[in-house]
Amino acid sequence: MNRHALTLTFLASLTLAGTASAQTSLTLPAAVSRALSSNADVVSARATLQKAQANLRAVRADPSSIITTSTQAEQDVSAQAATLDGTKLKTMQAVVGAYLSAYETGQRVALNAAQVALDERNLAIARARLAARVATQLDVNRAQTSLNANRQELADARAQLPVQEAQLARLLGLNAGTDLKLGAPPAAPKLSVTLAALQAGLDKRLPALVQAANGVAFAKLQVSIADNDYTPVRTLEDARTALANAGRGLEDAARASSTGVRDAYRAVQSAQEGLNVAREQAQNAQASLTLARARLKAGTAAPVEVQQAEVQAQQAALAVQQAQDGVWQALAALSVASGLDVTGLVQ
């Protein structure tokens, strides 16, 4: 082998190595974990919390700090901590949605390809029947229309997949051109926590409620500071009015948040019921496929009937995957609504 050939071989090997290294294998838990460590929003929220903590240490170390200053510094830390936790949950929700959308689209590509193959076979059969004068041109036209529609669906799914993978890559801090190999999502965990437990303590977990609760606490402090014989009565009255307004604002926000948790909880239950139904239908489709294969072996069914049953089983399997993904997304939404991770993905 001459020097030029060796150089080309070496360059080709480098190209192949670069292509292989560009592929990133992911699982759903691994994707969420990566996002929680590198996502820009999470990194920013973590830095803001660290800044608030540093400020609190400085305030506590300063003997001249007054009570309002130290209280505000403490409340800023609690607010930023809640913001960081909420940002993590929202990031998890975004990654779950992007991952499942891309994975589902990959499964739809496979299903649409199988459907196109079936339609091509049906079209060939329709043309053969037309030639034998046991079918009409309308039968052929219908078969052609079905094939055209499914070819378009296949093309759309293939075009959509790289876009969705690029969206997921951005969430994970990866280059948009990264070749992602997505593993099948694991089974979604069953909801074991009660609705009452999720609704309890929302004012200590949800960022908006934490801020509202801090506002009430600070307003109480202002009333306490003004409730003496050397502060103008008007100042005390204004402080009490501010406290009443803050209290009402907290109550309204708490009710709305509690309702949101309840609705999200019910959505999880509904999604789990839908998954059970999809699994039953998939079992029925698999049983039909087994029967069709047995009939083909016995000579009482045509190969196209088995192919049709195979596509139907594949459709049912995709429906199970979509229902499973629906449970994941409902759990992620409940996590955000309650401020507690019920997916098991946020560590």
C-alpha positions in Angstrom: 0.0 0.0 0.0 1.5 3.4 -1.0 1.8 6.4 1.2 -1.2 8.2 -0.3 -3.4 5.2 0.3 -2.2 5.0 3.9 -3.1 8.6 4.4 -6.6 8.2 3.0 -7.1 5.1 5.2 -5.9 7.0 8.3 -8.2 10.0 7.5 -11.1 7.7 7.0 -10.5 6.0 10.3 -10.5 9.4 12.0 -13.8 10.3 10.3 -15.4 7.1 11.5 -14.1 7.6 15.0 -15.4 11.2 15.1 -18.8 10.0 13.8 -19.0 7.2 16.5 -17.9 9.6 19.2 -20.7 12.0 18.2 -23.4 9.5 19.1 -24.7 9.8 22.7 -26.6 7.0 24.3 -29.2 8.2 26.8 -31.8 6.9 29.2 -34.6 9.0 30.6 -33.0 9.1 34.1 -29.6 9.9 32.7 -31.0 12.7 30.5 -32.7 14.3 33.5 -29.6 13.9 35.7 -27.4 15.6 33.0 -29.9 18.5 32.7 -30.0 19.1 36.4 -26.2 19.5 36.5 -25.7 21.5 33.3 -29.0 23.3 32.4 -28.5 27.1 32.3 -31.6 27.8 34.3 -30.6 25.4 37.1 -27.0 26.7 37.1 -28.3 30.3 37.4 -30.7 29.5 40.2 -28.0 27.7 42.1 -25.6 30.6 41.7 -28.3 33.0 42.9 -28.9 30.9 46.0 -25.2 30.8 46.8 -25.1 34.6 46.5 -28.0 34.9 48.9 -26.4 32.5 51.4 -23.1 34.5 51.2 -25.1 37.7 51.9 -26.8 36.1 54.9 -23.5 35.1 56.4 -22.2 38.6 55.9 -25.3 40.1 57.6 -25.1 37.8 60.5 -21.4 38.6 60.9 -22.1 42.3 61.0 -23.0 43.4 64.5 -24.6 46.5 63.3 -27.2 44.7 61.2 -30.8 45.5 62.3 -33.6 42.9 62.5 -35.3 43.9 59.3 -32.0 43.5 57.4 -31.3 40.1 58.8 -34.9 39.0 58.3 -34.9 40.0 54.7 -31.6 38.2 54.2 -33.0 35.0 55.7 -36.1 35.2 53.6 -34.1 35.7 50.5 -32.2 32.5 51.2 -35.5 30.6 51.7 -37.0 32.1 48.5 -34.0 31.3 46.4 -33.8 27.8 47.8 -37.4 27.2 46.8 -36.7 28.8 43.4 -33.8 26.4 42.8 -36.0 23.4 43.7 -38.8 24.6 41.5 -36.3 25.2 38.6 -35.1 21.7 39.0 -38.6 20.3 38.8 -39.5 22.5 35.8 -36.3 21.4 34.0 -37.1 17.8 34.7 -40.6 18.3 33.3 -39.1 19.9 30.1 -36.6 17.1 29.6 -39.2 14.4 30.2 -41.5 16.0 27.6 -38.7 16.4 25.0 -37.3 12.9 25.6 -40.6 11.2 25.3 -41.6 13.2 22.2 -38.4 12.2 20.4 -38.7 8.6 21.5 -42.3 8.3 20.4 -41.5 9.8 17.1 -38.8 7.2 16.5 -41.4 4.5 17.3 -43.9 6.2 14.9 -41.3 6.1 12.1 -41.0 2.3 12.6 -44.8 1.9 12.6 -45.3 4.1 9.6 -42.7 2.2 7.7 -44.5 -1.0 8.5 -47.8 0.5 7.4 -46.3 1.7 4.1 -45.1 -1.8 3.5 -48.5 -3.2 4.1 -50.2 -0.6 1.9 -47.7 -1.4 -0.9 -48.7 -5.0 -0.6 -52.4 -4.1 -0.6 -52.0 -2.0 -3.7 -50.3 -4.8 -5.5 -53.1 -7.1 -4.5 -55.7 -4.6 -5.6 -54.0 -4.3 -9.0 -53.8 -8.0 -9.4 -57.5 -8.3 -8.5 -58.3 -5.6 -11.0 -56.4 -7.5 -13.7 -58.4 -10.6 -12.8 -61.6 -8.6 -13.1 -62.6 -9.3 -9.5 -62.0 -5.7 -8.3 -62.7 -2.3 -9.6 -60.5 0.7 -10.3 -62.0 2.3 -7.2 -60.4 -0.4 -5.1 -57.1 0.4 -6.6 -57.6 4.1 -6.1 -58.4 3.6 -2.5 -55.3 1.5 -1.9 -53.2 4.1 -3.7 -54.7 6.9 -1.5 -54.0 5.0 1.7 -50.4 4.4 0.5 -49.9 8.0 -0.4 -51.2 9.2 3.0 -49.0 6.8 5.0 -46.0 7.7 2.9 -46.6 11.3 3.8 -47.0 10.5 7.5 -43.7 8.5 7.4 -41.9 11.5 5.7 -43.3 13.9 8.3 -42.2 11.7 11.2 -38.7 11.3 9.7 -38.5 15.1 9.3 -39.8 15.7 12.8 -37.4 13.4 14.6 -34.1 15.4 14.2 -35.9 18.6 15.2 -37.1 17.0 18.4 -33.7 15.4 19.1 -32.1 18.9 18.7 -34.5 20.4 21.2 -33.6 17.7 23.7 -29.9 18.2 23.0 -30.2 21.9 23.8 -31.9 21.1 27.1 -29.0 18.8 28.0 -26.3 21.2 26.9 -25.3 19.1 23.9 -24.5 20.2 20.4 -27.6 20.4 18.2 -26.0 17.9 15.7 -25.4 15.3 18.4 -26.6 11.8 17.3 -28.8 10.7 20.2 -29.6 7.1 20.8 -32.6 7.1 23.2 -33.3 4.1 25.3 -36.9 3.0 26.0 -38.3 4.9 28.9 -38.6 2.8 32.1 -42.0 2.0 33.5 -43.5 5.0 35.3 -43.7 4.7 39.1 -47.0 4.2 40.8 -48.3 7.2 42.7 -47.9 6.2 46.3 -48.2 9.6 48.1 -51.6 10.9 49.1 -53.3 14.1 47.8 -53.4 15.5 51.3 -49.6 15.0 51.7 -48.9 16.8 48.5 -51.2 19.7 49.4 -49.6 20.1 52.9 -46.7 22.5 53.2 -47.1 24.2 49.8 -46.1 27.5 51.3 -42.7 26.1 52.2 -42.0 24.5 48.7 -43.6 26.5 45.9 -41.6 29.7 45.1 -44.6 31.9 44.7 -46.1 30.8 48.0 -42.7 31.0 49.8 -42.5 34.6 48.7 -46.0 35.3 49.8 -45.5 33.6 53.2 -42.3 35.6 53.6 -44.3 38.7 52.8 -46.8 37.9 55.6 -43.9 37.2 58.1 -42.2 40.4 57.2 -45.5 42.3 57.5 -46.0 40.8 61.0 -42.5 42.0 61.9 -43.3 45.5 60.8 -46.5 45.5 62.9 -44.5 44.3 65.9 -41.9 47.1 65.3 -44.5 49.8 65.0 -46.7 48.6 68.0 -45.3 50.9 70.7 -45.8 54.3 72.2 -43.1 56.0 70.3 -44.2 55.2 66.7 -47.0 57.2 65.0 -50.4 55.5 65.1 -50.8 55.9 61.4 -47.6 53.9 60.8 -49.0 51.1 62.9 -52.3 51.2 61.1 -50.5 51.1 57.7 -48.5 48.1 58.8 -51.6 46.3 60.0 -53.3 47.0 56.6 -50.3 45.7 54.8 -50.3 42.6 56.9 -54.0 42.0 56.2 -53.5 42.4 52.5 -50.5 40.1 52.5 -52.5 37.5 54.5 -55.3 37.6 51.9 -52.9 37.3 49.1 -51.3 34.3 50.7 -54.6 32.6 51.3 -55.8 33.2 47.7 -52.5 31.9 46.3 -52.6 28.9 48.6 -56.1 28.0 47.5 -55.2 28.2 43.8 -52.1 26.1 44.3 -54.0 23.5 46.3 -56.6 23.3 43.5 -53.7 22.9 41.0 -52.3 20.0 42.9 -55.7 18.3 43.1 -56.2 18.7 39.4 -52.7 17.4 38.6 -53.3 14.4 41.0 -56.5 13.5 39.2 -54.7 13.8 35.9 -52.1 11.2 37.1 -54.9 8.8 38.1 -56.6 9.2 34.7 -53.4 8.6 32.9 -52.7 5.4 34.9 -56.2 4.2 34.0 -55.6 4.9 30.4 -52.4 2.9 30.5 -54.2 -0.1 31.9 -56.8 0.1 29.0 -54.0 0.4 26.4 -52.2 -2.6 27.9 -55.4 -4.7 27.6 -55.9 -3.7 24.0 -52.3 -4.6 23.2 -52.8 -8.0 24.7 -55.8 -8.4 22.5 -53.9 -7.3 19.4 -51.1 -9.8 20.3 -53.6 -12.6 20.7 -55.1 -11.7 17.2 -51.6 -11.8 15.7 -50.9 -15.2 17.3 -54.2 -16.5 15.8 -53.4 -15.1 12.4 -50.0 -16.8 12.3 -51.7 -20.1 13.4 -54.3 -19.7 10.6 -51.5 -19.0 8.1 -49.7 -22.1 9.1 -52.9 -24.1 8.8 -53.5 -22.6 5.3 -56.7 -20.8 6.3 -55.3 -17.2 6.1 -53.3 -15.3 3.6 -49.8 -13.8 4.3 -51.3 -10.3 4.0 -53.7 -11.0 6.9 -50.7 -11.8 9.1 -49.0 -8.6 8.0 -52.1 -6.7 8.8 -52.2 -8.3 12.3 -48.5 -7.4 12.8 -49.1 -3.8 12.0 -52.1 -3.7 14.3 -50.0 -5.2 17.1 -47.4 -2.6 16.5 -50.0 0.1 16.6 -51.3 -1.2 19.9 -47.7 -1.3 21.3 -47.2 2.3 20.3 -50.5 3.2 22.0 -49.1 1.6 25.2 -45.9 3.6 24.9 -47.9 6.8 24.4 -50.1 6.0 27.5 -47.0 5.2 29.5 -45.5 8.5 28.4 -48.7 10.2 29.4 -48.3 8.9 32.9 -44.7 10.2 33.0 -45.8 13.6 31.9 -48.7 13.7 34.4 -46.3 12.8 37.2 -43.9 15.5 36.1 -46.7 18.1 36.1 -47.8 17.0 39.5 -44.2 17.4 40.8 -44.1 21.0 39.5 -47.6 21.7 40.9 -46.8 20.3 44.4 -43.1 21.1 44.7 -42.4 17.5 45.5 -40.8 15.1 43.0 -43.1 12.1 42.5 -41.2 10.8 39.4 -38.1 9.7 41.2 -36.0 11.4 38.6 -34.8 14.5 40.6 -32.0 13.5 42.9 
